[in-house]
Structures are given as structure tokens and as C-alpha cells.
Amino acid sequence: MIDRRTLAGLLGGAALTLGAMPAAAQEVTLKLHQFLPAQANVPTQILDVWADNVEADSEGRIEVERYPSMQLGGSPPELMDQVIDGVADVIWTVNGYTPGRFPSSEVFELPFIVTDARAASSAYWQMYEEHMQDEFPGVKILGTWVHGPGMIHANQEIRTPDDMQGVKVRGATRLVNSLLETLGATPVGMPVPAIPEALSKGVVDGTTIPWEVTPAIKIPELVEHHTEFAGNHLYNVAFVLAMNEDKYESLPDDLKKVIDDNSGLEFSIFAGGTQSDADGPAREVAIAEGNNIYTVEGDDLTAWREAAQPVYDQWLVEMEEKGVDGQALIDEARALMDAYEG
């Protein structure tokens, strides 16, 4: 029979043991893979924020290992298959790195359709939830967004569509390349990390890319001329943050909630807005280099819009061939962007 003194000692020992245990042990490791250097804006201002919040909200039960610059191997166009196959648990990628695979999201890459990255990212998420999910089998999409205004950086001044004739320009996606070709340029497709070498070796004469990523890949040092557009963006690129579906489903409900609470509409708007907000400081880097920045506006802008119209016509035909109502996507995207109140 245990007396009161012995029982008190046993309970005290148990309390000491429990007190020495950590509040929560790490249970899950998520490998986050993406193509930009760790110090670039998207990793530091968006992906790390997401990962840090997930770790904090899970009280340390989830650890997010970050792998920048394709450190897990492969090339940027392979990222979506890597997350589906479980090579990575979470990836950030450009949809257009695999041309034609995600046709509905291309609506946000049409020329001059977007005026605000937050509004477009909001519309993109709402449309994804409503009718794009079938285009992303094997993954749980955590965020959908676009960057700020797409523009042209070149080793010669570009003011009008005529100035694009014969110029070799890097394009990010199928639709951006279609725009470049329509404008008379020679499009050269490649992911972001390949741009600096292509410019320095003369493989391309210029590149399409938003301001925000230019300092990370030394664009202001490699070209002297930058062409931006007033009002509607020349083009945009659609991104996703995606998680392996089986990995997500394997989580206990409370950790699924942590992922859910840090994903979705608000996160998408935050990501698009943050990327767009980074354009201003990046633009200042080009100014400090003494580079020439030309803004297309007024009648000159009308000429660019008219020159880009065939991209819409061609895209609508391509969507019809895929059984997709392209005009309905355009109308829905415009209505949702117009309705956005940030």
C-alpha cells in the first residue's frame, strides 16, 4: 500500500518529468522548392513569410525547409511535376513554364487586361476555386497571384511596336512569347535564372520581366533601356504556390487548418500586392545606374494595344479548340477585377 508521502513523491517526480518535455515536438517537415535565389524579393517577402507563419502557427510542429535556386535538382519547368511526385512538398512556380498545361489561368497573361496585381490575384483565386481546380490534379493550391506590370528591358530603346521588329526578346510563357511574336520581335523562351547569361552572351537583346526581380538578376547592369506602360500592364505572369495533395491529406486536422489559415484568397492578394509593391525600389536601382526609362502613354499606348489585339483573337481560337470558353473567362476576370475593393 502506497502511503501519502510516497504518493506525493511519485507525483512530484512525474511533474518534473513533464515539465522538462518540450511544449510541442516537430512532427512534419515540408520541403519548399523554387527557382529564385534566396535573397530575391519573392522568397524573402512572400515565401519566407508564408513558411515562418506556418511554423509559428503550428507551434513548431511543422518545419518548412527552404530550397531556393532549384537546389533539389531539376529545372523550373519541372517544379509542378516535382510536387506531384513528392520530390518537393511545396513549390512556387510560373504556370506558363509548362505551356498549355493550365489554359484557364492564361486569361491573366493576356496583354493589357490587368491594371492592379491585387485585384487580379483576387480574381484569379476566386476563379480557381470556382472552376480551375480540375486543371491542377495531384496538388492542393495554396495561393494564386500575378506580379506587377510586365515590361521590356533591352540594350536599345523601345518606344513603339515598330522598334520591336527583329529584336530577340526573352519571354516567360507561351502567351508572352505569342505577344512578342505578334509585335514583330523574335521570342526566346527561358526561365528567369537563365536571363543574365543570355543577355551577357547576346543570346537575347532584351527581356520581358517586372521591375521587382531585376536587381536580383543584375538586369540594370546588363541593359541600359527600360520600357514601361502607363495604366494597363503590357502583360502579366500567373503563379501558384502548390502543395503535394497526399502530403496535405496526411496531416492531422489541426495542422491542415494551419495550412488553410495561411493560404487562399487573403494570401493570394498579399502575395500579388507584395510583389507589385517591390517594383518601386527595384526601379530606383535602374535610375541609380543612370539607365534610360521610357513610359509608353497616350497615343503611343493606343498603338501598342492595337498591335497586341491578334493575341486575343488567337487565344480565343485556341481555347475553343480545348473546349474552354475563353470569352467567358475574359468577361469573368474583368468583372471580378473591376469589383475588387482593396
N, C-alpha and C positions, 0 to 999 in steps of 0.2 A: 504494500500500500504506500502511495507517494504522499509524504507529509506536505504541509503548506510551504515550508521553507524550500524543499526540493522542487516543488512545482514552480515557485517563484523564480528559482534559479534557471529552470528549463525555459520558461517564458522569456526571461531576460536574455538568455543566450540566443533564442530564436529572433528576438527583436534586433539584437546586434547583427545577426547574420543578414536579416532582411534589409537593415539599414545600410549595409555595405554593398548591396546589389545596385547596379545602375537602374535609373528610372525606366529606361526603355532600351532594349538591345536592338542593334541594327538587324533587320530581317530581310530587307530587299536591296539589291544593288541594280541600278539601271544604268546601262551604258548609252550615253548620248553622243551620237556621231554626226559631224557636219564638216563642211568643206572650207570654211574660212579660218584664217589664223586666230588664235585665242584672243588677241588684243583688238580685233576688229569690232565694229560697233554692235553688230547683231549678237555675237557671243557675249560681249560684256554687258550690253544694255538690255538684252531680251532673254537669251537662252540661260545665262547665268542667274538672272533674276528669277526666272521660272524654276530652275533647279534649286536655288537657295530657298525659295518659298516652299517647295515640296519637301525639302529636307527639314525645314523648321516646322512646318505644319504637321509633319509626321512624327515630330519629337525625336528625330534621329533614327526612326525605324526604316526610312528609305534613304539610301545614299545614291547620289547621281554622280557617276564618273563621267567626266567631260573629255571627249576625244576630238580636238579640232584638226583641221587640215588633213582630213582623211587618214588619221593615224591608225585606224583599224584596217586599213588597206582598201583597195579598190579605187574607183573613180567616182566623181559626183553623180553621174547618171545612174550609178548602181545603188545609190542610197536607199531608194524605195524598196528594191528587192532585198537589200541587206536587212531592213527592219522586218519585212515579211518573213524572211528566212531565219531570223533570230541572230544574225551576226551582230546586230545592234538592237537595243531595246527601244530606243527613241532616236529619231533622226529629224533633222531640219533640211529641207531641200527645195529646189525650184521644180515645180510641176513640169515645166517645159523641157527639162533635161532629158525626159523620155517623150519625144514628140508624139502627139496624138493620143497618149495614154489616158489623159484626163481632159477630154474635149470640152466639157461644160465650163470648167474654170477658165478656159481661154477667153471667155467673154470679157474678163477684166484686163486682158492684154491687148484688146483692140485699140487702135490709135485714137487718141483724143476722147476716150469715153470716161476717164477718171479725172476728177478735179481735186479730190481730197482723199488721202490714204486712209484716214479713219472711217470715212463714210463708205469707201469701197471695201475695206476689211470687214466692216459690219455687214454690208450686203452679202459679201462672199460667204461669211459664216451662216447667215440666215438661209441662203440658197443651198449651201452644203447640207444643212440639216433637213431642208425640205425635199431635195431631190438629187443631190450629188453623191450620196453615200455609196451607191452601187458601183461607182467608178473607183472606189478605194477599198477593194476587198482585202482582208487579212490584216488590216490596221485599224486602230482607233485614232481618229484625227483629233488632235488636242487644240490646234489653232490654225486659222486660215487668214492670210493677210497679203497685202501688196506694199511695195515700197513707195517712196515719194516720186516726184516727177522723173521719168526717164528722159535722158538727154544724150547729146553726142559730144564726145571728146576726140579731137583729131589733131593731126600735125599740119592742118591747113584750115583756114577759116571757112565755116559753113554757114551761109546766110539764107539761101534759097534751095528748093529742091534741085535746081539745076547744078548747084555746087556739089551734089551727091553723085553726079554721073561718074561711074568708073572707080569711085573711091572704095577701097577694101575696108569694110567695117565689121567688127565683131558684133554678133547678135547673140542674145541669151537663149532665145527659144524659137520654135518654129514660126510663131506668129510675128515675132520681132524680125526674123530673117525675111519673112514674106513682105513686111513693111519696107525693109531696106531695099529689097529687090524691086519693089514697086516704085520706089523713089529713084531708081537708077543706079544704086550702089551695088557693089559685089559683096553679098553677105558671107561671113565666115563664122560658122557656129563654134563656140567653145565655152566651157565653164569659166567662172571668174578667176580661179587661180592661174589659168593659162594666159591671161591678158598681158601681164607685164613683159613676159618673154616674147610674145607675139608682136607687141609694139616695138620693143627694142631691136628685134631682128628684122623688122619690116614686113612680117607676115601679114599684118594689117596696118592700115593708115590711121585708123581710129577705132573707137569702141562706143557702143551704147551701154550706159550704166548710170545709176543715180549718183548724185553727189556724195552721199554718205559713206560709200565704201572706197571712194577714190584715194584718200590718204593711206589706207591700209595696204593698197597695192601700187602706190607711188605714181598714180596717174598724172598729178600735176607736174611731176618731174619728167615724165615721158612724152607729154604733148603740151602744146602752148595755147591751143584754142578750145573753147568750150561753148557749145550752143544749147541754150535753154529756151523753154517755151512758156509764154505767159498763159495763164488760165488753165485749160485742159492739158493734161500731160500727153506728150508725144506717144508714150507707151508706158505700160507697167508690166511687172512680172508677178505671177501668183506663186506664193509659198505655202507649204504646210509644215506643221510640226506633227509628226505621226509616231504612234507607239505600237509595238507588236501586240496584236489583239489577244493572243494566247497569254502573253505576259500580263496584260491588264486583267484578264479574266482570272488569272491565278492569284491575284491579290485578295486579301480579306476585305470585307465590305468597307471597313473604316479607312483602309488605305486607298481603295478605289475612290472614296469620297475626297481624299486629299488630292488625288489626281484631277478629279472632276472639278473641284473647287478652284483649281489653278488653271483651268482650261476653258475653252468655249468662247462665247461672244465677247465678254469683257477683256479676256486675254488677247483675243484677236485684234480688237480695237487698240489696246495698249501696244501691241507689237507693231502694227502698221503705223500708228502715230509716233511711236518712239523712233522707228527707222526714218520716218519722214522728218522728224524734228532734228535729226542728226545731219541733215543736208546743209543747214546754215553754217555750222562750224567747219564742215568739210569744204564748203565753198570759199571760206576765208583762207584756207590753205593755198588754194589756187591763186587768190588775189595776192597773198604774200609772196608767191613765186613770180609775180608780175605778169601772169598769163592774161590772155585776151578772153573776155566773157561777152558773148553776144546773145541778147534776148530777142527771140522772134515774137513779134506782136503786130497788131493792126492788119493791114492788107497783106503783109508778108505771111502772117499766120493763116489767113484765108487760103493762100496758095498752097501751103503745106496740107491743110485739111482736104482740099480738093484733090491734091495729088495722092493722098492716102486712101481715098474712098474705095478704090478697087479692092483693098484688103478686106473691107466689109463684104463686098459682093462675092468674093472668092470664098470667104469663110462661111457665109450663109449656104452656099452650094455644098461645101464640104460637110457641114453639119447635117444638111438634108440627106446626104449620102450615108451618114452614120445613124440616121433615124432620130436626130436631135433637132428640135425646133429652135434654131438659132435666133430668129427674130424675137421669140418669146423670152429667151434668155437676155437679150439686149434690153427689151422693154422692162423686164423684171429688175435687172441690175440698175437701170436708170431710175426707176421708181423708188427702189429701196435707198439708193444714194441720195436722191432728192429729199426723201423723208427723214434722213438722218439728222439728228439734233445732238451735237456733241457738247 
